[in-house]
Each structure stands twice: as structure tokens, then as C-alpha cells.
Amino acid sequence: MPIACVHIDHFLLQVELLRQPHLRGTPLLIIDRSGPKKTVLDQSPNARDIHPGMRLDQALARCPQAKIFEADQSAYRSAWDRILDSLEQRSPIVEDADFGLAYIDLHGLDRLHGGEEHLLATILDSIHVAYHPRVGVANGKFPAYTVALSAADGRARRAPEHIGSFLRPLPITLLPTSWEIKERLESFGLHSLGDVATLSFNAMQGAFGKEGARLWHLANGEDNTPLNPRSHDIVITQEISFVSPTVWMPTIVSALEGLLVKAFNDPRLRGRYARVVHLEAQVHNGLTWTRRVAFREPVGDKNRALLALQRNLARVSSLPGPLETLSATFSHLTGESARQESLFGDLRRQAQIDNAIRQLRAKLGPKPVLYQIREVEPWSRIPERRRVLVPYRG
């Protein structure tokens, strides 16, 4: 099945540069403060020898002149959703793999667009050229991803006929697996996909279990993983325009209260609870101000929502300028059952776990890495076979 991979390198950086183009050429670090240590999420190419996941103090030691930005997850999510919406106008099946990475099912679409070349051109045209998108096409997600990496900025590339030969020299760091597995592969002297592909299937499976078998197939250009189509929640949006641009928070809160009244009177929200509200405002100087608020517990009435939003807005130190418009978008809607407790202990604990997981997904975005440990072969002499990490499906 032909699959296109849309890849935007340094997507978070590209969003920041579109918002503040005067920073082009300046070494930039986008950091995450949510964990116990500040870490780098993205960096400009001229911030050399720095990679995502590095601690901020280590990064500054290598590039002390870098300008630091705290990650604006709400802005990144909004920008990426707009791109995904545009891609879905070209194909009904689009997978949101990560910020800057999407997979598109191309089956049968070339006939609708007058051939594959025109189809790929329309996909590229749907993305702002400032993002420098690249598209790779292959019969599988991983081969399409590697081909996209080799495409020129703003161009599409088709996988060569012999995909195995194309993959052979590529580094194992491209494999979609944990850093621990990659380090183990390198400790065995396996530094390229060709090194992995030339091993026997039994050797890889014996050393790395089920994950080794999967990586062996990927290194040989075989990927039958189905696309996971992007899900669409019911969203409710209300917007208001200010008579005159304002930065006065009481006026903004008053306008927000009016939006909440309209939202909770919407028939689609009656009997439902919202986990997330996304605030977006057009600023007088042409910028856009956004803020994403994930409620500790789903809210089903105006008063509780307003109280939570007031507490959140109280932490806003300053606005980028006077606001001309303000909109509130409610998403991650759930029913009354999400707030009810089970009568039985085990079911109650599972419901609490599921609710906590849904809250994490609402707060961190649709793709947080959440796994659970399951025993597979507890009697095995090979540690990797005893237990596996599987995605949490709660």
C-alpha cells in the first residue's frame, strides 16, 4: 500500500521562527520545564553539538550564547493541527505520528489528482513553504520515513525499486525503538541498518526478542504496520471581539465568562464534561496569543470552568499586546460516567487509572508515551523475553 510520510524537521523551531522571524540566524534552544530537570526539546542548527533530550546546563555549556525559549505546547499543537486539517483535505486517512511527522494513505488517490506527481504536489502545497516540508513515498511507514529524510526541502521523493539497498548505509539511530535498544545494538557492533539486515532473523529475535524481530523486518524495508487514522473529538468553539483592544485582565475574564455561558448552553455540551479548553486571541500587533488549560477534573458547568480558568490566567505575567478577539475551544469531551466511581474496589482502581491516563493525554497531547509491563515468558532464561512494554490502551 503506498504511504506518504510528511516530515518537517525542527517543527517546534519553525513555529517559533514564524512567530518571531527576526530571530532567524540566532542560536535558539526550546526547553521543557515540566520534568525535574530542564531539557532541550528542539534547537536551531547553529546551536551545534546539542540534541533533544540534553539537559539545559549541558546545552548552555556547549552554546552559551543561545537564546532560550520555554516550549509553548499549545501553539505547537494548534499549528500542527492546522497542517493535519489541510492534509486531510487530500486524503481521508492521515496519521498524526508526532509534531512534524504524519503518514498519509495514498491508495487510489493518484487517479483523483491526475497521477502521483500531481498528488504529491498538492500535498506539498497544503503546507506553508516556511516549514520546509519533505515527503517520502514507499510501501510502508518506516521506508517512507527514511525516504522523506533524504528528500530535498519542499520536494517529494519516491522510494527506489530496491529499498533494501537504499536502507543499508543508514544509521540504526533511525530505527523507531528505545535508546537502550540502540545502545545495545551498537555494543554488538551493529551501526547501520545494513548491519542489522545481514544478521539472520533468528539471531536478532534470540538477542532482542519480539522487538528484535520487528527491527529486523524494518531494516530489510518491510513494514506492514497499519496507519492509525487521526481521531476527531467533538469540539465547541465560541468567539468574541472586543470593542477596543485590551490588556486589562478583568475585561478579559468578563469576556471569557460570556464565552463560557454560550458554550455550556450549546446542546452538544449538555450532559457532557470538558477536559481541555484552548484559548486563542488575536493581538493588536498581529501576533497570536494561545493558552491550553487541562482541567484537573472534567468540568460540566460554567462556574467551575471559570474558576479554573481564572486561577490559570492569574499566572500569566504579561500579554504580548492588546487583545482584539478571544475564542475558547472545548475539547476532549466525556460523559457523566467519567465522573462516577465503581462500587467494587478493583473496578474503582481501574477507573481511577483510566481517568488519570485520559487526563495525562489531555494535558500532554494525543501522543504521550504511556506503557504498561506485561509478563510474556516469565520462565525464559533471556531477560528480554520475560516481560514486554506494551502501549497502554485504557
C-alpha positions as CSV (number, residue, x, y, z in Angstrom):
1,M,0.0,0.0,0.0
2,P,1.6,3.3,-1.0
3,I,2.1,5.6,2.0
4,A,3.4,9.1,2.1
5,C,5.4,10.4,5.0
6,V,5.3,14.2,5.6
7,H,8.3,15.3,7.6
8,I,9.1,18.8,8.9
9,D,12.5,18.9,10.5
10,H,12.7,21.1,13.7
11,F,9.0,21.7,13.7
12,L,8.9,23.4,17.1
13,L,11.7,25.7,15.9
14,Q,9.9,26.5,12.7
15,V,6.8,27.5,14.6
16,E,8.8,29.9,16.8
17,L,10.5,31.4,13.8
18,L,7.2,32.0,12.0
19,R,6.0,33.9,15.1
20,Q,9.3,35.8,15.5
21,P,11.1,35.9,12.2
22,H,13.7,38.4,13.5
23,L,15.3,35.5,15.4
24,R,16.4,33.7,12.2
25,G,20.2,33.1,12.5
26,T,20.2,33.3,16.3
27,P,21.1,30.1,18.2
28,L,17.9,29.0,19.8
29,L,17.0,26.4,22.4
30,I,13.4,25.3,23.1
31,I,13.2,23.7,26.5
32,D,10.8,21.7,28.6
33,R,10.4,22.7,32.2
34,S,7.7,20.1,33.1
35,G,10.1,17.5,34.4
36,P,12.5,17.5,37.3
37,K,15.3,18.9,35.1
38,K,15.1,21.4,32.2
39,T,15.8,19.6,29.0
40,V,16.1,20.6,25.3
41,L,13.1,19.8,23.0
42,D,14.4,21.4,19.9
43,Q,17.3,23.6,18.8
44,S,18.4,25.6,15.8
45,P,21.0,24.1,13.5
46,N,23.6,26.7,14.5
47,A,23.4,25.5,18.1
48,R,26.0,22.9,17.4
49,D,26.5,19.6,19.3
50,I,23.2,19.9,21.0
51,H,20.4,17.3,20.6
52,P,16.9,16.8,22.0
53,G,16.8,15.3,25.5
54,M,20.0,17.1,26.6
55,R,19.9,18.9,29.9
56,L,19.8,22.7,29.6
57,D,23.0,23.2,31.6
58,Q,24.9,20.8,29.3
59,A,23.5,22.6,26.2
60,L,24.5,26.0,27.5
61,A,28.0,24.8,28.3
62,R,28.3,24.0,24.6
63,C,26.4,27.0,23.3
64,P,26.4,29.8,26.0
65,Q,25.2,32.4,23.5
66,A,21.9,30.5,22.8
67,K,18.6,32.2,23.4
68,I,16.2,30.1,25.5
69,F,12.5,29.7,24.8
70,E,10.1,27.8,27.0
71,A,8.1,25.3,25.0
72,D,4.6,26.6,24.0
73,Q,2.9,23.3,23.5
74,S,-0.5,25.0,22.9
75,A,1.0,26.9,19.9
76,Y,2.7,23.9,18.5
77,R,-0.5,21.8,18.8
78,S,-2.5,24.5,17.1
79,A,0.0,24.9,14.2
80,W,0.3,21.2,13.7
81,D,-3.5,20.6,13.8
82,R,-3.9,23.2,11.0
83,I,-1.4,21.3,8.9
84,L,-3.2,18.0,9.6
85,D,-6.6,19.5,8.7
86,S,-5.1,20.6,5.4
87,L,-3.6,17.2,4.7
88,E,-7.0,15.5,5.4
89,Q,-8.4,17.5,2.5
90,R,-6.1,15.5,0.3
91,S,-6.6,12.1,1.9
92,P,-9.2,10.8,4.3
93,I,-6.7,8.7,6.2
94,V,-3.9,10.7,7.9
95,E,-1.9,9.5,10.9
96,D,-0.6,12.0,13.4
97,A,2.7,10.4,14.4
98,D,4.3,13.4,16.2
99,F,4.8,17.1,15.8
100,G,6.2,17.5,12.3
101,L,5.6,13.8,11.3
102,A,2.5,12.5,9.6
103,Y,1.6,9.5,7.4
104,I,-0.9,9.6,4.6
105,D,-2.7,6.7,2.8
106,L,-2.3,7.3,-0.9
107,H,-4.2,4.3,-2.1
108,G,-6.3,5.2,-5.2
109,L,-5.8,9.0,-4.8
110,D,-3.4,9.3,-7.7
111,R,-6.4,8.8,-10.1
112,L,-8.3,11.6,-8.5
113,H,-5.4,14.1,-8.9
114,G,-4.2,13.2,-12.4
115,G,-1.3,11.0,-11.3
116,E,1.1,10.6,-8.3
117,E,3.2,13.6,-9.3
118,H,0.3,16.0,-9.1
119,L,-1.0,14.3,-5.9
120,L,2.4,14.8,-4.2
121,A,2.4,18.4,-5.4
122,T,-0.9,19.1,-3.8
123,I,0.3,17.6,-0.5
124,L,3.3,19.9,-0.5
125,D,1.2,22.9,-1.5
126,S,-1.0,22.3,1.5
127,I,1.9,23.2,3.9
128,H,3.4,26.6,4.2
129,V,6.7,26.8,2.4
130,A,8.4,28.3,5.5
131,Y,8.1,24.9,7.2
132,H,10.4,23.3,4.5
133,P,8.3,20.1,4.3
134,R,9.7,16.9,2.8
135,V,7.7,14.0,1.5
136,G,8.7,10.4,1.1
137,V,6.6,7.7,-0.6
138,A,7.1,3.9,-0.1
139,N,5.1,0.7,0.6
140,G,5.4,1.1,4.4
141,K,5.7,3.7,7.1
142,F,9.3,3.2,8.0
143,P,10.6,3.1,4.4
144,A,8.6,6.2,3.6
145,Y,10.1,8.0,6.7
146,T,13.6,7.2,5.6
147,V,12.9,8.4,2.1
148,A,11.4,11.6,3.3
149,L,14.6,12.3,5.3
150,S,16.6,12.1,2.1
151,A,14.3,14.4,0.1
152,A,15.2,18.0,-0.6
153,D,13.3,20.8,1.3
154,G,9.9,21.4,-0.3
155,R,10.2,18.3,-2.5
156,A,8.8,14.8,-2.6
157,R,10.8,11.6,-3.4
158,R,9.7,8.1,-4.3
159,A,11.4,5.1,-2.7
160,P,13.9,3.4,-5.1
161,E,13.0,0.0,-6.5
162,H,15.5,-1.8,-4.3
163,I,14.6,-0.4,-0.9
164,G,17.0,-2.7,0.9
165,S,20.0,-1.3,-0.8
166,F,18.8,2.2,-0.1
167,L,18.4,1.5,3.7
168,R,21.7,-0.4,4.0
169,P,24.0,2.6,4.8
170,L,21.6,4.4,7.1
171,P,22.4,4.6,10.8
172,I,20.5,2.5,13.3
173,T,19.5,5.7,15.2
174,L,16.7,6.0,12.7
175,L,15.0,2.8,14.0
176,P,11.8,3.6,16.0
177,T,12.9,2.0,19.2
178,S,14.3,3.0,22.6
179,W,17.8,4.4,23.1
180,E,18.6,1.5,25.3
181,I,18.0,-0.9,22.4
182,K,20.0,1.3,20.1
183,E,22.9,1.3,22.5
184,R,22.8,-2.5,22.8
185,L,22.8,-2.8,19.0
186,E,25.9,-0.6,18.8
187,S,27.5,-2.6,21.6
188,F,27.1,-5.7,19.3
189,G,28.9,-3.8,16.5
190,L,25.6,-3.0,14.6
191,H,25.9,0.6,13.5
192,S,23.9,0.6,10.3
193,L,20.6,-0.8,9.0
194,G,22.6,-3.0,6.7
195,D,24.4,-4.5,9.7
196,V,21.1,-5.5,11.2
197,A,19.6,-6.7,7.9
198,T,22.6,-9.0,7.2
199,L,22.1,-10.9,10.5
200,S,19.8,-13.9,10.5
201,F,16.2,-13.3,11.7
202,N,16.7,-16.0,14.4
203,A,19.8,-14.2,15.7
204,M,18.0,-10.9,16.1
205,Q,15.0,-12.5,17.7
206,G,17.1,-14.5,20.0
207,A,19.1,-11.5,21.2
208,F,16.3,-8.9,21.4
209,G,13.0,-10.9,21.5
210,K,9.9,-9.7,19.7
211,E,11.4,-6.2,19.3
212,G,14.5,-7.6,17.6
213,A,12.2,-9.4,15.1
214,R,10.4,-6.1,14.4
215,L,13.6,-4.2,13.9
216,W,15.0,-6.9,11.5
217,H,12.0,-6.5,9.3
218,L,12.3,-2.7,9.3
219,A,16.0,-2.9,8.5
220,N,15.0,-5.0,5.4
221,G,12.5,-2.5,4.3
222,E,9.5,-4.5,5.4
223,D,6.8,-2.6,7.4
224,N,3.2,-3.7,7.4
225,T,2.2,-1.5,10.3
226,P,-1.3,-0.1,9.5
227,L,-1.9,3.6,9.7
228,N,-3.7,4.8,12.8
229,P,-6.1,7.4,11.4
230,R,-6.3,10.7,13.3
231,S,-9.2,10.8,15.7
232,H,-11.6,13.7,15.8
233,D,-13.2,14.8,19.0
234,I,-16.3,16.9,19.2
235,V,-15.1,20.5,19.7
236,I,-17.1,23.5,20.7
237,T,-15.8,27.0,19.9
238,Q,-17.1,30.4,20.9
239,E,-15.5,33.7,20.0
240,I,-15.9,37.4,20.9
241,S,-14.4,40.6,19.6
242,F,-13.5,43.4,22.0
243,V,-14.9,46.9,21.3
244,S,-11.4,48.2,21.7
245,P,-8.1,46.1,22.2
246,T,-7.4,45.5,25.8
247,V,-4.8,44.0,28.1
248,W,-6.9,44.6,31.3
249,M,-7.4,41.1,32.8
250,P,-10.8,41.9,34.4
251,T,-12.2,42.8,31.0
252,I,-10.7,39.6,29.5
253,V,-12.1,37.4,32.3
254,S,-15.6,39.1,31.9
255,A,-15.5,38.3,28.1
256,L,-14.4,34.7,28.9
257,E,-17.3,34.3,31.2
258,G,-19.6,35.3,28.4
259,L,-18.0,32.7,26.2
260,L,-18.5,30.0,28.8
261,V,-22.2,30.8,29.1
262,K,-22.6,30.4,25.3
263,A,-20.5,27.2,25.3
264,F,-22.4,25.4,28.1
265,N,-25.7,26.4,26.5
266,D,-24.6,24.6,23.4
267,P,-26.7,21.4,23.0
268,R,-23.6,19.4,22.1
269,L,-22.1,20.2,25.6
270,R,-25.2,19.4,27.6
271,G,-24.7,16.3,29.8
272,R,-21.0,16.3,28.8
273,Y,-17.9,17.3,30.6
274,A,-14.8,19.0,29.1
275,R,-11.3,18.1,29.9
276,V,-9.5,20.8,27.9
277,V,-10.2,24.4,26.8
278,H,-7.9,26.1,24.3
279,L,-7.9,29.9,24.5
280,E,-6.7,31.9,21.4
281,A,-6.6,35.6,20.9
282,Q,-5.6,37.9,18.1
283,V,-3.3,40.6,19.3
284,H,-3.3,44.2,18.1
285,N,0.3,43.9,16.8
286,G,-0.6,40.9,14.5
287,L,0.6,38.1,16.9
288,T,-1.5,35.3,18.2
289,W,-1.7,34.5,21.9
290,T,-2.7,31.0,22.9
291,R,-3.1,29.1,26.2
292,R,-4.2,25.5,26.7
293,V,-5.8,24.6,30.0
294,A,-6.3,20.9,31.0
295,F,-8.7,20.7,33.9
296,R,-7.8,18.6,36.9
297,E,-11.2,17.0,36.7
298,P,-13.7,17.3,33.8
299,V,-15.9,20.3,34.1
300,G,-19.6,20.4,33.2
301,D,-20.7,23.8,34.2
302,K,-19.7,27.5,33.7
303,N,-18.9,28.3,37.2
304,R,-16.3,25.5,37.8
305,A,-14.7,26.2,34.4
306,L,-14.5,29.9,35.1
307,L,-12.9,29.3,38.5
308,A,-10.2,27.0,37.0
309,L,-9.5,29.4,34.1
310,Q,-9.2,32.4,36.5
311,R,-6.6,30.5,38.5
312,N,-4.7,29.7,35.4
313,L,-4.8,33.2,34.0
314,A,-3.6,34.6,37.3
315,R,-0.3,33.0,36.5
316,V,0.0,35.0,33.2
317,S,2.7,37.6,33.9
318,S,2.1,39.6,30.7
319,L,0.4,39.5,27.3
320,P,2.1,40.1,24.0
321,G,-0.1,43.1,23.4
322,P,-3.8,44.3,23.5
323,L,-6.2,41.5,22.6
324,E,-8.6,42.2,19.7
325,T,-10.5,38.9,19.8
326,L,-10.8,36.0,22.2
327,S,-12.0,32.4,21.5
328,A,-12.5,29.4,23.7
329,T,-12.5,25.9,22.3
330,F,-13.7,23.0,24.4
331,S,-12.4,19.5,23.5
332,H,-11.8,16.0,25.0
333,L,-15.5,15.8,25.9
334,T,-16.7,13.0,28.1
335,G,-20.0,11.8,29.5
336,E,-21.3,11.7,33.1
337,S,-19.9,8.2,33.6
338,A,-16.4,9.5,33.6
339,R,-17.2,11.2,37.0
340,Q,-18.8,8.1,38.6
341,E,-16.9,5.7,40.9
342,S,-17.3,1.9,40.7
343,L,-18.9,0.0,43.5
344,F,-16.1,-2.5,43.5
345,G,-12.5,-1.9,44.6
346,D,-10.7,-3.3,41.6
347,L,-13.1,-1.6,39.2
348,R,-12.7,1.6,41.1
349,R,-8.9,1.5,40.9
350,Q,-9.0,0.7,37.2
351,A,-11.4,3.6,36.6
352,Q,-9.1,5.9,38.5
353,I,-6.1,4.7,36.5
354,D,-8.1,5.1,33.2
355,N,-9.2,8.6,34.3
356,A,-5.6,9.6,35.2
357,I,-4.4,8.3,31.8
358,R,-7.0,10.3,30.0
359,Q,-6.1,13.4,32.0
360,L,-2.4,12.9,31.1
361,R,-3.3,12.6,27.4
362,A,-5.5,15.7,27.6
363,K,-2.7,17.7,29.3
364,L,0.3,16.4,27.3
365,G,-1.3,15.9,23.9
366,P,-2.6,12.9,21.9
367,K,0.8,11.1,21.7
368,P,2.3,10.8,25.2
369,V,4.5,7.7,25.6
370,L,2.4,5.5,28.1
371,Y,3.3,1.9,28.5
372,Q,2.4,-1.0,30.9
373,I,4.5,-4.0,31.7
374,R,3.1,-7.4,30.9
375,E,4.6,-10.8,31.5
376,V,5.1,-12.9,28.4
377,E,7.5,-15.7,29.2
378,P,8.4,-15.4,32.9
379,W,10.2,-18.8,32.8
380,S,12.6,-17.7,29.9
381,R,16.3,-17.6,30.6
382,I,16.5,-14.5,28.3
383,P,15.5,-11.4,30.4
384,E,14.1,-9.6,27.3
385,R,11.5,-12.3,26.8
386,R,10.2,-12.4,30.3
387,R,8.3,-9.1,30.2
388,V,7.4,-6.6,27.5
389,L,6.3,-3.0,27.3
390,V,3.0,-2.5,25.5
391,P,1.1,0.7,24.8
392,Y,-1.5,1.4,27.4
393,R,-4.9,1.2,25.8
394,G,-7.1,2.4,28.7
